[in-house]
Amino acid sequence: MPRIRLLALDLDGTLLRPGDQIDEDDASAVRDAVAAGVHVVISTSRWFSLAARTAGALGIPDPLICNNGALVKARDGEEIFHHRIPGPVALEVARAAADAGVDAIVTVEDVTYWATKRTGVSSNRVPGGLSVVQDVAEYVAEGCTAYLFFGEPNVRAMMERLDGRFDGRLNLAYGHSQTYPPYLNIV
């Protein structure tokens, strides 16, 4: 039987449970694989800081594939690959989200912003690595890495506004996991 040389793992519903918690059995299995010389790669639609924190907790030294493949970084943060959404296109998506009244999560370089009009959002109640803002337009003017929208109504609203509008320029990836509602990742 051939030796396993690479193990690629998602975060949501695979390594991470609700509350971004790692099951101890999963953590033990990953640590055993790393100790056996298996390359373990996290591949996720989420942002780098969350992937890096998870990799650190599990002792994973290998590069991290983030934002649905738009960003690949070494654990130390060295950029290996980065495919950005150009500023004018990123602004169109921001405006579409604002017009729809939809919360947007957008990664710009090493910062991930959550644009929400909700009142009373406490920074200690949002996933690690997020900065809460009212509007992301000012942050994406020079471009961004990816957008992420959660929840069926938000996804539906964005798909209606964007479907076909950016063919050949953006990848609209729809999915869902055990830990999160339906989501739309745009890269």
Secondary structure as GFF3:
##gff-version 3
##sequence-region A 1 187
A	DSSP	beta_strand	6	9	.	.	.	ID=ss1
A	DSSP	beta_strand	16	17	.	.	.	ID=ss2
A	DSSP	three_ten_helix	18	20	.	.	.	ID=ss3
A	DSSP	beta_strand	21	22	.	.	.	ID=ss4
A	DSSP	alpha_helix	24	35	.	.	.	ID=ss5
A	DSSP	beta_strand	39	43	.	.	.	ID=ss6
A	DSSP	alpha_helix	48	58	.	.	.	ID=ss7
A	DSSP	beta_strand	64	66	.	.	.	ID=ss8
A	DSSP	three_ten_helix	67	69	.	.	.	ID=ss9
A	DSSP	beta_strand	71	73	.	.	.	ID=ss10
A	DSSP	beta_strand	79	82	.	.	.	ID=ss11
A	DSSP	alpha_helix	87	100	.	.	.	ID=ss12
A	DSSP	beta_strand	104	108	.	.	.	ID=ss13
A	DSSP	beta_strand	111	115	.	.	.	ID=ss14
A	DSSP	three_ten_helix	123	125	.	.	.	ID=ss15
A	DSSP	beta_strand	130	133	.	.	.	ID=ss16
A	DSSP	alpha_helix	137	140	.	.	.	ID=ss17
A	DSSP	beta_strand	146	150	.	.	.	ID=ss18
A	DSSP	alpha_helix	152	162	.	.	.	ID=ss19
A	DSSP	beta_strand	172	175	.	.	.	ID=ss20
A	DSSP	beta_strand	183	186	.	.	.	ID=ss21
###
